[in-house]
Amino acid sequence: SGGGSGGLFLPEAVAGGAPGQLPPSFIFNELSRKEILKISSVVSAQLKLWNLPSGYPDPKHNFVAQVEILPIPKAEALSWLDGSGGKEAKQPPRYARATVLRGGANPPDVQEYRVGPLADIVLGQRPPVLDALWKDGAVPWVKHPFGHWSMDWIRRAVSPVGYQLRQLFRNSTGSTWCYGEPVGRAASKGDTCGFQKFAAIPFQGYSPPGKRWTHIKFLTRAAPGDTAHLFPLPLTMQLDESSPNLADWKLQNFEYCGQGPYATAGELVAAWEGGEVEPCTADWGSPALDLSWAATQPGTPPPQAPSGAPGAQGPDSSREKAAGSQHGSADRDRDSGGGRAAFEARASARSYMPHGSRISSQADSEGTGAVFAWGDWSGHAKVAGSTGLSLHDLRFRGERIIYELALQELQVTYNGFGGGGQIFIMDSYIGIGLTSEVLKVGADCPIDATYLPVHAAFSQWNVRPGPVQALCLFEEDAGMTEWRHSTPLSRENARVDSVRRVALVIRTAATVGNYDYITDVRLRLDGSVDVSVTAGGYMSTVFWNGPVTDEEAPFGTVVHHHLLAQLHDHLAGFKVDIDVLGTRNTFQTQTVRVGTYEEALAAAVAPETLRGGTAGKLPERQRRRARATQRPQWHQAGPNIVKFVDTQRPGVEAGLRLNSSAPAVWQFLAGEDDLNEFGQRRGYAVSMSGGTTQQLLPEGHPLLGAAAWSKYHCAVTRHKDGEPQASATRLDGYHPETPAVSLDTFLDGEGTDNTDLVAWVSFGLQHLPRSEDIPVVTNMGAGFTVKPWNYFDGLPSRDVKEASHDRQCAPRPDATAPAAASSAQVAAAAGRRMLQNIASNLRNKLHRALNAASDTIRHKRRY
């Protein structure tokens, strides 16, 4: 475990009190490597499932596919955290969910079990309890989750067909490369291909009822690393994997460079050999091709094509060689703007902590969770294997503000004409936390950040040998003020009152396939919480060949030779379980509207909009004004148009969307007696920050069954232990139109007054690609804020004291000192500073004289 730093200590409510006692909020920790392996073994033995120490199962086997922690019932967790159970209180038992693929069942299906208590499993004291979570057959086998074994099955199905199409692979890249391995008698011919030059990438798509169709696209490994995303092959196909019998799997709907579809590989080969297919070729296999445009390390030499590339070049190589690549020539032009080399020779800006870190933390050594404290904030942080960053028990000045703040899903939908066009990706299906790798010190997070261990796995095939530093905490200096006000220079003792804007940043980064996602939570001095997701990495691309593929033009942007990047979106969904002074909260909206005085006054007095008899408590003066039916006479000369606040308490669960024509604040209020000094009900509000898009797919679209959470910017429901997440992508990656879990079923008309509430928040952006997104995208994102709303009697950060520190940063001993300036340069710089000081003094004297004269004139006029 990691301790605090800088001589700081965790608050007792966070650290757990007695020495050696684990923090109470460790009940939220993820499963450890040992627990995942033990649960898989015990469940397999008890249910007599396939379980081998190595290798992958076949689709027809029954086996444990995933193991994840189940959330503790909230009432039990709060009792433990708040100590309401007394000294004899016992820690709530923890349970896991085991997802079992039953390809050998009749009919084949997916079943899930509640397994535990985990202490019994780990200690081996008694057999665990296994409670089935679904009726047999309720989740058909075609909706099974994805895992390492899935790639093994797909490769075994695609390999012989890829080999059958080897001439297309070779011609498309101007090389001798091909994909797959021959089977049967073809294997004796010795013309093998293998899997080194191409990657077969599966994508989720839409399937007929009872079927499981996977879209397969191929990427060319023309250069090292993940640059394959920029070298797509003009070949796609669909894999029908509807049967648990691998022999029944078949490839269909072959599409080559916008031509087809062909029912079988044989039909495509016959059309190719008969000259019925127009070829699409790029010389990506040529050793003479400049591939430096795809590199992500500036200044590195052009990557070399893999071995096996032919001496002959493709038909477009002469054109590309003559024209050159503007990306490949970037290094040659580094100094074209003057001083570029000198600029890069000096280190970029850095932040530092003059008195050491102000963050305290304690992490589980297995990487399953950690507690932290910074200033007035404390809480628990972890990275869940499937869904990523998750915070619990967030407190400000000792009061719990948020019980749970957790990423739920990252979703991308692509558009296109070819076979890989209508696909979607829900990243928890692969594992957002699972793909969260080690953070780069000094780049992903500052050098002096607190780096915490993360395990983040959910099956026996993806457990890590040990945790990695995939979660960081650091204090961020925004380089601006949290608040400020300057006294005008005309007054005595002119000054600027302000507080530096700093925040505690909790960050993790996941690389899910081609895209990178950075998830940030910022805890601010004023008691607000900023949440954001930033996307970067490689775009998904398709092959472009001018007139042959013109149909792709409306669906993206040509960003390089033979390369079109597809139009797509990025949507993120979060769960925000807000507890304002307890769990009995009321949901309220305040919307800025434009109307007449009569409409404004009618909205202020309507008692039915403020449930609970609030209107009866309005002061007499306010009720008298609300009884007015006409605009005041002193405003008769102007137009009868005003902006006003329309306050509503819906009273029932609701899904809400942003409306730029009627801006709204979504508020979660404490109890009726929890008022601030001025009679306002204390609360917190959710608002979107920065530019965000919305789900553009229409109601009734099949994807919106499982992704109903994306239809709303904020949906408010009652808290239920049986509704821990707004989606179950592990079971809904296929056939989202018949979801196992959907937010739509949560919105069932229950009341939202004086009850425990949850906000399901979504945001995102539409990505219309541009050539500057090559080779990788400049990070871009969106987010939302949870902020105090009449919770305090004033600005909480007003009285933050800033410790003084006048010491300058000394240069590192190994730092390269700038070249010594000449005596003439030193004299010129001194002269400029002197003139600047003289000019500044003259301006100040002039200001004071003018202000004094102005004050004299005002004084004479007054008396």
Secondary structure as GFF3:
##gff-version 3
##sequence-region A 1 863
A	DSSP	alpha_helix	12	15	.	.	.	ID=ss1
A	DSSP	three_ten_helix	24	28	.	.	.	ID=ss2
A	DSSP	alpha_helix	33	47	.	.	.	ID=ss3
A	DSSP	beta_strand	62	69	.	.	.	ID=ss4
A	DSSP	alpha_helix	74	82	.	.	.	ID=ss5
A	DSSP	beta_strand	96	102	.	.	.	ID=ss6
A	DSSP	beta_strand	109	116	.	.	.	ID=ss7
A	DSSP	alpha_helix	118	123	.	.	.	ID=ss8
A	DSSP	beta_strand	129	132	.	.	.	ID=ss9
A	DSSP	three_ten_helix	141	143	.	.	.	ID=ss10
A	DSSP	alpha_helix	148	164	.	.	.	ID=ss11
A	DSSP	alpha_helix	166	173	.	.	.	ID=ss12
A	DSSP	three_ten_helix	184	189	.	.	.	ID=ss13
A	DSSP	beta_strand	198	204	.	.	.	ID=ss14
A	DSSP	beta_strand	213	220	.	.	.	ID=ss15
A	DSSP	three_ten_helix	225	230	.	.	.	ID=ss16
A	DSSP	beta_strand	232	240	.	.	.	ID=ss17
A	DSSP	three_ten_helix	246	248	.	.	.	ID=ss18
A	DSSP	beta_strand	250	256	.	.	.	ID=ss19
A	DSSP	beta_strand	259	262	.	.	.	ID=ss20
A	DSSP	alpha_helix	265	273	.	.	.	ID=ss21
A	DSSP	three_ten_helix	292	294	.	.	.	ID=ss22
A	DSSP	alpha_helix	317	323	.	.	.	ID=ss23
A	DSSP	three_ten_helix	331	333	.	.	.	ID=ss24
A	DSSP	alpha_helix	340	344	.	.	.	ID=ss25
A	DSSP	beta_strand	359	363	.	.	.	ID=ss26
A	DSSP	beta_strand	370	374	.	.	.	ID=ss27
A	DSSP	beta_strand	377	384	.	.	.	ID=ss28
A	DSSP	beta_strand	388	396	.	.	.	ID=ss29
A	DSSP	beta_strand	399	413	.	.	.	ID=ss30
A	DSSP	beta_strand	424	426	.	.	.	ID=ss31
A	DSSP	three_ten_helix	427	429	.	.	.	ID=ss32
A	DSSP	beta_strand	450	454	.	.	.	ID=ss33
A	DSSP	beta_strand	468	486	.	.	.	ID=ss34
A	DSSP	beta_strand	496	512	.	.	.	ID=ss35
A	DSSP	beta_strand	515	524	.	.	.	ID=ss36
A	DSSP	beta_strand	529	537	.	.	.	ID=ss37
A	DSSP	beta_strand	541	543	.	.	.	ID=ss38
A	DSSP	three_ten_helix	546	555	.	.	.	ID=ss39
A	DSSP	beta_strand	556	560	.	.	.	ID=ss40
A	DSSP	beta_strand	563	566	.	.	.	ID=ss41
A	DSSP	beta_strand	568	578	.	.	.	ID=ss42
A	DSSP	beta_strand	586	595	.	.	.	ID=ss43
A	DSSP	alpha_helix	597	605	.	.	.	ID=ss44
A	DSSP	three_ten_helix	607	609	.	.	.	ID=ss45
A	DSSP	three_ten_helix	614	617	.	.	.	ID=ss46
A	DSSP	alpha_helix	620	626	.	.	.	ID=ss47
A	DSSP	three_ten_helix	633	635	.	.	.	ID=ss48
A	DSSP	beta_strand	642	648	.	.	.	ID=ss49
A	DSSP	beta_strand	654	656	.	.	.	ID=ss50
A	DSSP	beta_strand	664	669	.	.	.	ID=ss51
A	DSSP	beta_strand	683	689	.	.	.	ID=ss52
A	DSSP	alpha_helix	703	706	.	.	.	ID=ss53
A	DSSP	three_ten_helix	708	711	.	.	.	ID=ss54
A	DSSP	beta_strand	714	718	.	.	.	ID=ss55
A	DSSP	alpha_helix	729	732	.	.	.	ID=ss56
A	DSSP	alpha_helix	743	746	.	.	.	ID=ss57
A	DSSP	beta_strand	757	767	.	.	.	ID=ss58
A	DSSP	three_ten_helix	771	773	.	.	.	ID=ss59
A	DSSP	beta_strand	777	789	.	.	.	ID=ss60
A	DSSP	three_ten_helix	796	799	.	.	.	ID=ss61
A	DSSP	alpha_helix	823	862	.	.	.	ID=ss62
###
